[in-house]
Amino acid sequence: MMNFFFLKSRLLSFGLGIVVLGGHLFLSVPSNVAMQVVLTQYIYLPDNSRLPFFFSLLASSLCMEHSTLLWTLGSPKTLSDTSACLVLTADALSFIKERSKVSTVPLKNKKASSFHEFARNTSDAWDIGDDEEEDFSSPAFQTLNSKVALATAAQVLENHSKLRVKPERSQSTTSDVPASYKVIKSSSDAQLSRNSSDSCLRNPLHKQQSLPLRPVIPLVARISDQNASGAPPMTVREKTRLEKFRQLLSSHNTDLDELRKCSWPGVPREVRPVTWRLLSGYLPANTERRKLTLQRKREEYFGFIEQYYDSRNEEHHQDTYRQIHIDIPRTNPLIPLFQQPLVQEIFERILFIWAIRHPASGYVQGINDLVTPFFVVFLSEYVEEDVENFDVTNLSQDMLRSIEADSFWCMSKLLDGIQDNYTFAQPGIQKKVKALEELVSRIDEQVHNHFRRYEVEYLQFAFRWMNNLLMRELPLRCTIRLWDTYQSEPEGFSHFHLYVCAAFLIKWRKEILDEEDFQGLLMLLQNLPTIHWGNEEIGLLLAEAYRLKYMFADAPNHYRR
């Protein structure tokens, strides 16, 4: 179950609409909303409506060509995954159009250009008032007969089932997907479930019911492919750099300043695990102390597990544990590695122990994303093949324990520098967003004024950039490359990140200026096309960010006119 107004606010930012008709709740999706947008954003919905939303839209995109998708969710007060079904036929659409002519609520066809116009044009969809006292049996809510809705939905689902069992239809659907896409079977075997006697005990994970085919874009998940532009795997220059790293790392006392200098343009994959441990402050520079330090810190972490992890079932920790339990399956949902039950259990332990040991902030949504780069990098120490599809059950228990403990400590070191991002009211993020607004107003006044004209607030799109360190905006391989530099920069995650966000925003200035309404701007900024980015694009982004930092970091008055 979920709060209706929470869903309302989420969908508003996606450019979607809700209409209440005949006691049923309908989700309206414009035809110009790209499937990539939906795939990216569906993970924000609560767990009990996320899968129906995803599968409904996926089925519609593959099988339908109508201009509007109406998704019935049952009662507007509670959303049940068992009540979700599709309503999408020409007859249903024409029926709605005919009945809407006699509706007491006037239609608004004018395209919204600013936030306030957008809000006014959709106010009839949201104007529920005191929903506990709303009379849904009134004529205004009976423009669509429930029998017609159910019958139409049943017909659509029946037709869709026929399409799924026809091999020739499946082949033709697959052939419509571009060559850069591949369709694979879903590898997710995890599903959130709750025991009726104890709401916080983990039930055995069981296989989710899903469509037999799921589109996965390889570059989303190809973590080890750092050369998306097609450069050779290892050039002479890269071999020289790798040798330089090995010399630094094998010296009796590693020169950390030199290591940071070498790591700024990127760390070779072969030495990235030990380099990240050193740059994060987890390992000492002295080589003789490293083995003992690793052993001691790993034992300390699993001591925390024995001491604290059972407390997840205690009443005062139930909310924290449940939120973590909900968020973990949403972490990189298109990468099979992170949908493995064993990996999700590792993440669950890491996040819960961190939350218990940091009561000032506790667990906040978004912290779950920050574990993934460390986990992938330390996993790559034991895996030479592509990590995205690797089955972690093939690793020994000692290897898995080492990966888990190292991921915990390095994530803790990162969060120590940005913890004010996650304390009450998240003041760190609010300050950074305000600083981003002031910086953009100085470096590109035209873009800044464009946002003001259409009433786009920086907090509406940049909050996620700061909260998730751009992880939702970039493929994971790009995040790993970005973090090479962040760990090489003094205060890279807390200070340099601001200039990266500014450079990232200005990178899309042409696309931003081409959008001339609030809805289009927000959709663009929440779904920037970075899916094919690689080392080259990240290198240019970091170079521009460094230029901005050089100009403004030591001259705060440059922010102001």
HELIX and SHEET records of a PDB file:
HELIX    1   1 PHE A    4  SER A   13  1                                  10    
HELIX    2   2 MET A   35  GLN A   41  1                                   7    
HELIX    3   3 TYR A   42  TYR A   44  5                                   3    
HELIX    4   4 ASP A   47  CYS A   63  1                                  17    
HELIX    5   5 ASP A   81  SER A   83  5                                   3    
HELIX    6   6 ALA A   90  SER A  100  1                                  11    
HELIX    7   7 PHE A  115  ASN A  121  1                                   7    
HELIX    8   8 SER A  123  TRP A  126  1                                   4    
HELIX    9   9 PRO A  139  PHE A  141  5                                   3    
HELIX   10  10 SER A  146  VAL A  165  1                                  20    
HELIX   11  11 PRO A  167  SER A  175  1                                   9    
HELIX   12  12 PRO A  218  ALA A  221  1                                   4    
HELIX   13  13 VAL A  236  SER A  250  1                                  15    
HELIX   14  14 LEU A  256  SER A  263  1                                   8    
HELIX   15  15 ARG A  269  VAL A  271  5                                   3    
HELIX   16  16 ARG A  272  LEU A  279  1                                   8    
HELIX   17  17 THR A  287  TYR A  308  1                                  22    
HELIX   18  18 TYR A  309  ASN A  313  5                                   5    
HELIX   19  19 GLU A  315  HIS A  317  5                                   3    
HELIX   20  20 GLN A  318  ASP A  327  1                                  10    
HELIX   21  21 ILE A  328  ARG A  330  5                                   3    
HELIX   22  22 PRO A  336  GLN A  339  5                                   4    
HELIX   23  23 PRO A  341  ARG A  357  1                                  17    
HELIX   24  24 ILE A  367  VAL A  371  5                                   5    
HELIX   25  25 THR A  372  LEU A  379  1                                   8    
HELIX   26  26 VAL A  392  ASN A  394  5                                   3    
HELIX   27  27 GLN A  397  ASP A  416  1                                  20    
HELIX   28  28 GLN A  419  ASN A  421  5                                   3    
HELIX   29  29 PRO A  427  ILE A  443  1                                  17    
HELIX   30  30 GLU A  445  ARG A  453  1                                   9    
HELIX   31  31 TYR A  458  ASN A  467  1                                  10    
HELIX   32  32 LEU A  476  TYR A  486  1                                  11    
HELIX   33  33 GLY A  492  PHE A  496  3                                   5    
HELIX   34  34 HIS A  497  LYS A  507  1                                  11    
HELIX   35  35 ARG A  509  ASP A  514  1                                   6    
HELIX   36  36 PHE A  518  GLN A  526  1                                   9    
HELIX   37  37 ASN A  535  PHE A  552  1                                  18    
HELIX   38  38 PRO A  556  TYR A  559  5                                   4    
SHEET    1   A 4 GLY A  17  LEU A  21  0                                        
SHEET    2   A 4 HIS A  24  PRO A  30 -1                                        
SHEET    3   A 4 THR A  68  THR A  72 -1                                        
SHEET    4   A 4 CYS A  85  VAL A  87 -1                                        
SHEET    1   B 2 LYS A 182  ILE A 184  0                                        
SHEET    2   B 2 ARG A 214  VAL A 216 -1                                        
END                                                                             
